[in-house]
Amino acid sequence: MVSRARVRVSNPSSDETVHAGRTPVRVLIACDHIDYDGALHGGGRQLIELARALDRRLVEPTVCVLRGASTLGAQLRAEGLPFRFFGDARFSPVSLVRLLRIIRRDRIEVVHLTDFGACTLGRIAARLAGIPSIVQVISHHSPGQPRGFPRAVELAYRALAPHTTRVLAISDSVRDFAVKRMGFAPGSVEVLTYPLPRHSFAPATADAIAARRMAHGIALDDPVIGAVTRFYPAKGIEYLIDAFAIVRRAHPRAWLVLVGQGPEEAALRARAEELAIADRVVFAGFQRDAQAYVGGFDVAAVPSLEEGFGLVALEALALGVPVVASRVGGLPDIVVDGVTGLLVQPARPDALADALVRLLGDPALRRAMGAAAKLDVERFSLDTYSGRLSEIYRELASDSPHAPQAAAGGAHASASSAAHTPRTPTPASISRTPSADP
């Protein structure tokens, strides 16, 4: 794990002084999409958080999304965030032309890329422009995911690996995947874990939590197991439903609340009916105020078969909800087994049920784990994350042909000597309004 220290400057006037004479690094951040069918996914949320958090005195970001704006574009731009939505088809050469045009016109110094399309076309554009490129790997791309990791995709990553300046991975397991399947050198991948969102995440009020329970007929003292998820095979929800059937034998008043959507929903509903537990399983759909549901969980379940990071686990812990999660991917980096939650083997309904029964039957243990969780999540700092990225941008920009000449005092000096201060507005939430980029 990368060692990351927070540097503080306590004197505001000194903070302004250390920024004086510096030119912000011009960075193009690109991804394929920020949502699935209108539902903002974890990578999309983190990208929006980063755009809000980057100190504009250090970094001048331009965020390019290769697909269309979905329902988020107008709100993001109204907030003043530098998002551009191309509206291009998958792997369209038009996206390459657009990226190269922006790089040259705006004199971009560094590109920061996630997702296959952006990583492929963005690295080609960076290569043509002669500027450094960063690839951030955020998933294992397993067969259980919507598109998996086809051989052609693997070959493209391997072919472009020598033309990648820096590689970041969001967990140790994703780093291993980047080395084994994407062709990056073992010592070249830095682990920079996702942070806890700050702008799009806030605890719900007690009234909001109670209202969500009442809306589904759940009594305030009924035990609730919950999951915020997408209904894809890799998320392991079928095993959670099977485990819940076992849990009901020990806790007949228990409920299972599933917040999310996806193509497996019909099959999951059918499985609940088959096990005669459908009357205690709530399919709540996609919810913008998911915190109001999670705050009402007694235990959060993350039964994934693979998970690059596990943002939903981190958010549950931040709300003081203990987590039972699979011992896969990045989840062991988040859940401290026996301290903030319990880890179990994946695809094992019996083991999952045992852990859930244990926590539901021990309120004191749940409270202790919840209290420990609130303290432990402080290690996932948005300031640390964005600050480290700012340092990387500045390091790489020194080799960019678009970098300005160093001014007196060091125009592209290290960002680590300055405190990190977000410079963009912070709304309470994102409303969903249609938008498209011209």
JOZICOR-V123703 format. One record per helix or strand. SS is the DSSP state (a for helix, b for strand). FROM is the first residue (numbers start at 0). TO is the last residue. If there is no record, write none. Layout:
ss,from,to
SS,FROM,TO
SS,FROM,TO
//
This chain:
ss,from,to
a,11,18
b,24,30
b,34,35
b,38,39
a,41,52
b,58,64
a,72,77
b,82,84
a,92,104
b,109,112
a,115,128
b,131,136
a,150,160
b,165,168
a,171,181
a,185,187
b,188,190
a,205,214
b,223,229
a,232,234
a,236,249
b,254,260
a,264,273
a,277,279
b,280,284
a,289,293
b,298,301
a,310,317
b,322,325
a,330,333
b,336,336
b,340,343
a,348,359
a,362,378
a,381,396
a,414,416
//
